[in-house]
Amino acid sequence: MPSRTSVPPHRRPPLVVTADGDLLDDLLRLAAAGGVEVEVAADPAAARTRWQPAPLVLVGTDQAQPCLRARLPRRSRLVLVGRAGDMEPGWQVADLLGAEHVAVLPAAEPWLVDQFADCGVDGATSARVVAVVGGRGGAGASILSGGLAVTAARARLRTLLLDADPLGGGLDLVLGWEQLEGLRWPALTGADGRVDAPALVRALPSRGDLVVLSWDRGDLLAVPAEAMAATLDAARRGREFVVVDLPRQLDDAAVTALQAADRAFVVVPAELRATAAAARVVAVAAPHCHDLSVIVRGPAPGRLRAAEVARALGLPLAGTLRPEPGLCRGLERGEAPAAGGRGPLAELCQRIVTDLTGQAPAGAA
């Protein structure tokens, strides 16, 4: 078994959202003083895919109203920034936007330097976040999600498997964990601020390095986007690898999770109708994720090739899954997918986890 090592440092830069050239110059200067580089977005459309993953977001007063109209999800460490003479409209929307602080230049310059510096300190790492969505119902997205989480945990990565699909039946069932004690989503739907990462991990069902946030079998509840954002923020701080199982119809919470993902995969059976259905899913998901690719699952009754499916969807091909008859039988017996480390699913999951983190699961070649 390999010795435990930490994930290679993965630091997202702070995000600055402004089209004001003078304000941008000031913020770039302050970021340099804090020892970090920043990503810059001129408007909410350019900021959307980077909004959630960034450790710190600064919104210029010129973009406060546009960000509010764009309905960007609430998040922690959001700062509204501007000059004293430009703050009047900003004060009115800061609370609606969910800004934790309002920074008025030049008085707030030393404080902003400290905020930038906090993003560059050693150990300020962020978990890798992977999202999975089915191109059609029954495509196997939940099984792939479970396999990725199990594989990451076998690589000795502190892992969270997050179920964002309220109609999926519960990922605890996919793992065979339905009898384990711990919180499910209904207990967390009221979260709208900063969630304590260690407390969250302690409260969830867990085995070893893997914890799961799933659904119970009670009344159907919607997860507010604020609750998803707070949970993901805690996950990025307290875990090393996060897998999110998304619904095919993206609600606000699912969009929030997709925007936080480093990579997202659409699972598509090698069938013509499945490919047509997946095209609709891709059209909705692609604007919210900068790295979206397809995984094609066999068998192919019409001999449709994986490369043809990927080409039809306009996405890169991330991998293929050959038929694995024993997998479904194992799931019915309560065996977690890819737990044995062998077979097409386990091999694909090992490659994805290793590509993202540099960590190879125990027993992997």
C-alpha positions in Angstrom: 0.0 0.0 0.0 1.5 3.4 -0.9 2.3 5.8 1.9 -0.1 8.6 2.5 0.8 11.9 0.8 -1.2 15.0 0.4 -2.8 16.2 -2.8 -0.5 18.3 -5.0 -1.2 22.0 -4.2 -4.2 23.2 -6.1 -4.7 26.9 -5.5 -7.4 28.8 -7.4 -6.5 32.4 -7.8 -8.9 35.1 -6.5 -11.4 36.4 -9.0 -11.9 40.1 -9.8 -15.1 41.1 -11.6 -15.0 44.6 -13.0 -14.9 46.5 -16.3 -13.5 49.6 -14.7 -9.9 49.9 -15.9 -8.8 52.2 -13.1 -10.3 50.0 -10.4 -8.8 47.0 -12.0 -5.3 48.6 -12.0 -5.7 49.3 -8.2 -6.8 45.8 -7.5 -4.0 44.2 -9.5 -1.5 46.4 -7.6 -2.9 45.2 -4.3 -2.9 41.6 -5.4 0.7 41.9 -6.3 1.4 43.4 -2.9 -0.3 40.3 -1.4 1.8 38.0 -3.5 -0.9 36.5 -5.7 -2.1 36.7 -9.2 -5.8 37.1 -10.0 -8.3 36.0 -12.6 -10.2 38.9 -14.2 -13.8 38.8 -15.6 -15.3 41.9 -17.1 -18.9 40.9 -16.4 -21.0 38.1 -14.8 -21.1 36.0 -18.0 -17.3 35.8 -17.9 -17.3 35.2 -14.2 -19.9 32.5 -14.0 -17.7 29.4 -14.3 -15.1 30.8 -12.0 -17.4 32.2 -9.4 -17.7 29.3 -7.1 -14.2 27.8 -7.3 -12.4 31.0 -6.5 -11.2 31.3 -2.9 -12.0 35.1 -2.9 -14.2 37.1 -5.2 -14.1 40.9 -5.5 -16.9 42.6 -7.4 -16.4 46.2 -8.5 -19.3 48.5 -7.9 -19.7 48.8 -11.7 -20.7 45.1 -11.9 -22.8 44.9 -8.7 -26.1 45.4 -10.4 -25.2 43.1 -13.4 -24.1 40.3 -11.0 -27.4 40.7 -9.1 -29.4 40.5 -12.2 -27.4 37.4 -13.4 -28.5 35.6 -10.2 -25.0 34.3 -9.4 -25.2 32.0 -6.4 -24.3 33.3 -2.9 -20.9 32.3 -1.7 -18.5 33.0 1.2 -15.6 35.5 0.9 -17.4 37.9 -1.5 -16.3 41.5 -1.3 -17.9 44.5 -3.0 -15.2 47.0 -3.8 -15.1 50.6 -5.1 -14.1 54.1 -4.4 -15.8 56.4 -1.9 -17.5 58.5 -4.6 -18.9 55.3 -6.4 -20.3 53.4 -3.4 -23.8 54.8 -3.2 -25.4 52.3 -5.5 -23.1 49.5 -4.2 -24.3 49.9 -0.6 -27.8 49.2 -1.8 -27.1 45.9 -3.5 -24.3 44.6 -1.2 -26.7 42.7 1.1 -28.8 41.4 -1.8 -25.7 40.2 -3.5 -24.6 38.4 -0.4 -21.3 40.3 0.0 -19.6 39.7 3.4 -17.7 42.9 3.2 -17.7 46.3 1.4 -14.2 47.7 0.8 -13.9 51.4 0.1 -10.7 52.5 -1.6 -8.2 53.9 -0.7 -9.0 53.3 3.0 -9.4 49.5 2.6 -6.2 48.9 0.7 -4.2 47.4 3.6 -7.1 45.1 4.4 -7.4 44.0 0.8 -3.7 43.2 0.7 -4.2 40.9 3.7 -7.2 39.2 2.0 -5.1 38.6 -1.1 -2.2 37.3 1.0 -4.5 34.8 2.7 -5.2 33.2 -0.7 -1.5 32.6 -1.3 -0.4 31.1 2.0 1.1 27.6 2.2 -1.5 25.0 2.8 -4.3 27.1 1.3 -5.3 24.3 -1.0 -8.7 23.5 -2.5 -10.2 20.1 -3.1 -10.5 18.8 -6.6 -14.2 18.8 -7.6 -15.6 16.4 -10.2 -19.2 16.5 -11.4 -21.0 13.7 -13.2 -24.3 13.9 -15.1 -26.2 11.3 -17.1 -26.9 12.0 -20.7 -30.2 10.2 -20.3 -32.0 8.4 -17.5 -30.2 5.2 -16.4 -27.0 6.1 -18.1 -24.9 5.1 -15.1 -23.9 8.5 -13.8 -24.5 7.6 -10.1 -22.5 4.4 -10.5 -19.6 6.3 -12.0 -19.9 8.9 -9.2 -19.7 6.2 -6.6 -16.8 4.5 -8.4 -14.8 7.7 -8.5 -15.4 8.4 -4.8 -14.5 4.9 -3.8 -11.4 5.0 -6.0 -10.3 8.4 -4.6 -10.7 7.0 -1.0 -8.6 4.0 -2.0 -5.9 6.5 -3.1 -5.9 7.7 0.5 -7.6 11.0 -0.4 -10.1 12.5 2.0 -13.2 12.3 -0.2 -16.7 13.5 -0.2 -19.4 12.0 -2.4 -22.2 14.5 -2.8 -25.6 13.6 -4.1 -27.2 16.6 -5.9 -30.0 14.5 -7.5 -33.1 14.5 -5.2 -34.8 12.0 -7.6 -31.9 9.6 -7.7 -32.9 7.4 -4.8 -29.8 8.2 -2.7 -26.2 7.5 -3.3 -25.9 5.8 0.1 -27.8 2.9 -1.6 -25.2 2.9 -4.4 -22.5 2.3 -1.8 -24.6 -0.1 0.3 -24.4 2.4 3.2 -28.2 3.0 3.8 -27.9 1.6 7.3 -25.0 3.9 8.4 -25.9 6.7 10.8 -25.3 10.3 9.8 -26.9 13.4 8.4 -28.7 13.5 5.0 -29.6 16.5 2.9 -32.8 17.4 4.7 -30.8 18.4 7.8 -28.6 20.8 5.8 -31.1 22.5 3.5 -31.2 25.6 5.8 -27.4 26.2 5.6 -26.8 29.6 4.0 -23.5 30.8 5.4 -20.1 29.3 6.3 -20.3 25.6 7.3 -17.7 24.3 9.7 -15.8 21.7 7.6 -14.7 19.3 10.4 -18.2 19.4 12.0 -19.7 18.5 8.6 -17.4 15.6 8.1 -18.1 14.2 11.6 -21.8 14.4 11.0 -22.0 12.5 7.7 -22.0 8.8 7.1 -18.4 7.7 6.7 -16.0 4.8 6.3 -12.3 5.5 6.3 -11.5 8.5 4.1 -14.9 8.5 2.4 -17.9 10.5 3.6 -21.2 10.8 1.8 -23.9 13.5 1.7 -27.0 11.8 0.3 -30.8 11.9 0.5 -33.1 10.0 2.8 -36.2 8.3 1.7 -38.5 10.9 3.3 -40.4 13.8 1.7 -38.9 15.3 -1.4 -37.1 18.6 -0.6 -35.3 21.1 -2.8 -31.8 22.1 -1.8 -31.4 25.9 -2.0 -28.5 27.1 -4.0 -27.2 28.8 -0.8 -27.1 25.5 1.0 -25.2 23.9 -1.8 -22.7 26.7 -2.0 -22.1 26.6 1.8 -21.7 22.8 1.7 -19.3 22.9 -1.3 -17.3 25.7 0.4 -16.9 23.5 3.5 -16.0 20.5 1.3 -13.3 22.4 -0.6 -11.7 23.4 2.8 -12.1 20.0 4.6 -11.7 17.4 1.9 -9.2 16.6 -0.9 -11.5 15.2 -3.5 -15.2 15.9 -4.1 -17.5 14.0 -6.5 -20.9 15.5 -7.2 -23.7 13.4 -8.8 -25.9 15.8 -10.8 -29.5 15.5 -11.9 -30.2 15.7 -15.6 -32.5 18.7 -15.1 -30.3 21.2 -13.5 -31.9 23.2 -10.7 -30.1 26.2 -9.0 -28.3 24.0 -6.6 -27.0 21.7 -9.3 -25.8 24.7 -11.4 -24.0 25.9 -8.3 -22.2 22.5 -8.0 -21.5 22.4 -11.7 -19.9 25.8 -11.6 -17.6 24.7 -8.8 -16.3 21.6 -10.7 -12.8 21.4 -12.1 -14.0 18.7 -14.5 -17.4 17.4 -15.5 -18.4 14.3 -17.3 -21.5 13.4 -19.2 -22.2 9.6 -19.2 -23.8 8.5 -22.5 -24.8 4.9 -23.6 -23.6 4.1 -27.1 -27.0 4.5 -28.6 -28.5 7.0 -31.1 -31.4 8.0 -28.9 -29.2 8.4 -25.9 -26.9 10.6 -27.8 -29.8 12.8 -28.9 -31.0 13.1 -25.3 -27.5 13.9 -24.1 -27.2 16.7 -26.6 -30.0 18.5 -24.7 -28.2 17.9 -21.4 -24.9 19.2 -22.8 -26.6 22.4 -24.2 -27.8 23.2 -20.7 -24.7 22.2 -18.8 -21.9 23.4 -21.0 -22.3 27.2 -20.3 -21.7 26.4 -16.6 -18.5 24.3 -16.8 -15.2 25.1 -18.5 -14.1 21.5 -18.7 -16.9 19.2 -19.9 -16.2 15.8 -21.6 -18.1 12.6 -22.4 -17.8 9.1 -21.2 -19.4 6.5 -23.5 -20.8 3.3 -22.0 -21.3 0.1 -23.9 -22.7 -2.1 -25.3 -23.3 -0.5 -28.7 -26.2 -2.4 -30.2 -26.0 -0.4 -33.4 -22.2 -0.4 -33.4 -22.1 3.3 -32.7 -18.5 4.2 -31.9 -17.5 6.2 -28.9 -15.7 8.7 -31.1 -18.9 9.3 -33.1 -20.9 10.0 -29.9 -18.3 12.5 -28.7 -18.2 14.1 -32.2 -22.0 14.4 -32.3 -22.0 16.1 -28.9 -19.1 18.4 -29.7 -17.2 17.2 -26.6 -13.8 15.6 -26.0 -14.0 11.9 -25.3 -12.8 11.2 -21.7 -13.1 7.4 -21.8 -15.3 4.4 -22.5 -16.9 1.8 -20.3 -17.2 -1.8 -21.5 -20.1 -3.9 -20.3 -19.5 -5.3 -16.8 -22.2 -7.8 -16.0 -20.9 -8.5 -12.4 -21.2 -4.8 -11.5 -25.0 -4.7 -11.2 -25.1 -8.0 -9.3 -22.6 -6.6 -6.8 -24.6 -3.4 -6.4 -27.7 -5.5 -5.5 -25.6 -7.3 -2.8 -24.5 -3.9 -1.3 -21.1 -3.9 -2.8 -19.8 -0.4 -3.7 -18.8 0.2 -7.3 -15.1 -0.2 -8.1 -14.4 -1.3 -4.6 -12.4 -4.3 -5.8 -10.1 -2.1 -8.0 -10.6 -4.3 -11.0 -12.8 -4.1 -14.1 -13.6 -1.4 -16.7 -15.2 1.0 -14.2 -12.4 0.7 -11.7 -9.7 1.2 -14.4 -11.4 4.3 -15.8 -11.9 5.8 -12.3 -8.2 5.1 -11.5 -7.1 7.0 -14.5 -9.4 10.0 -13.8 -8.4 10.2 -10.2 -4.7 9.9 -11.0 -4.9 12.5 -13.8 -6.6 15.0 -11.4 -4.5 14.5 -8.3 -1.4 12.5 -9.1 -2.5 9.9 -6.5 -2.7 6.3 -7.5 -5.2 4.0 -5.6 -3.8 1.2 -3.5 -3.0 -1.8 -5.7 -3.2 0.1 -9.0 -0.6 -0.5 -11.6 
